[in-house]
């Protein structure tokens, strides 16, 4: 059973969604409540102005104030709200009609003169002791044509409106709570459903092990938001699978390569220890063991070099190298080995290369050794080098058995060796051309080879110009 915690993406997103929903719905509820409150207040203001205007019209139709005093009930009940204030008085006298249930003192107001229109701007704000809104107004009214002037003081107390707003406020708060709960629940369910493909990808990724690297994350049914992630992860798995297979093959080849000299050392030593040997026999055994140990040391040195180049991303120190001088030195150094196979060099080089001297010489040396090892006896090995604005190019060409381009490309793999008949003159551990490739990668250059139908094989190294 899955446990939901605050660290869960679904829970965190749901909580944020609930917070946003609460803010949005609360803002909407507040807006609706404020709009309703404003509408009720405006309605109450117009009601008060209308009724006071009606008082003024009724008073104008009377002949004198006595008629009003004789029928006060008509004016006492005209505002409709039992909490409203109605005060009628002659100027400078006590009120002859006074309805003020809550005994609220009128604020200081200047009465609207006779003949002036009564508007909302004529109203004065106020509040009752319990905070309920009250609107006051004062106006002068003329009784008949010569009946005198009466001061009208009236107030509208919003008791009913306050009750309505209180009930509406509770409804709004309940709607907010209900909306937030529903949106939170629906958001959680939608997120759980929307993140289902991520769970499928997670379960698929958990099944990927070193023994099962062929599995990939699903891309066909993945949403567009996860498709890029799935594609990137699958590309990463492709690289990991290739690297793992390469490492496995490299480990197997390394074990096989080291096993041969170790078995030879063990076999020769066991034979020597089987019975007493002469001084010359022990000396011959030691010489043979030294050859095998030298071969082991050479393998270890090459492997360490390849390991460093695989993980070393630092720039190498470069220096200008005279191509003509360097190629002549290499030809002179390997001249004796080439003569043993009745082979000779044809050298042509011009210009200057910018590279690490030790690595440059090692790369070219490996190509020359490869040409001598696999070339046909009595053939020429052509060494060419030239400098261009984009960099220097070095080629080593020899004649050998016709090979396909696919076989040529496989030569750059680690521990690759061709037909054993082609390696009878010199021992090879299959790392020479792999080291060449590593050196060129360090320099930012390239190494490739091309096979021709007449048996020629041309290796080409391209060193870029130092930047």
Buried (B, 14 or more C-beta within 10 A) or exposed (E): EEEEEEEBEBBEBBBEBBEEBBEBBBEBBEEBBEEBBEEBBEEBBEBBBEBBBEBBEBBBEBEEBEBBEEEBEEBBEBBEBEBBBBBBBBEEEEBBBBBBEBEBEBEEBEBBEEEEEBEEEBBBEBEBEEEBBBBBBBBBBBBBEEBEBBBBBBBBBBBBBBEBBEEBBEEBEEBBEEBBEEBBEEBBEBBBEEBEBBEBBEEBBEEBEEEEBEBBBBBEEBEEEBBEBBBEBBEEBEEEBEEEEEEEEBEEBBEEBBEEBEEBBEEBEEEBEEEEBEEEEEEBBEEBBEBBEEBBEEBEEBBEBBEEBEEEEEEBEBEEBBBBEBBBEBBEEBEEBBEEBEBEBEBEBEBBBBBBBEBBBBBBBBBBBBBBBBBBEEBEBBBBBBBEEEBBBBBBBBBBBEBEEEBBBEBBBBBBBBEEEBBEBEEBBBBBBBBBBBBBEBBBBBBBBBBEEEBBBBBBBBBBBBE
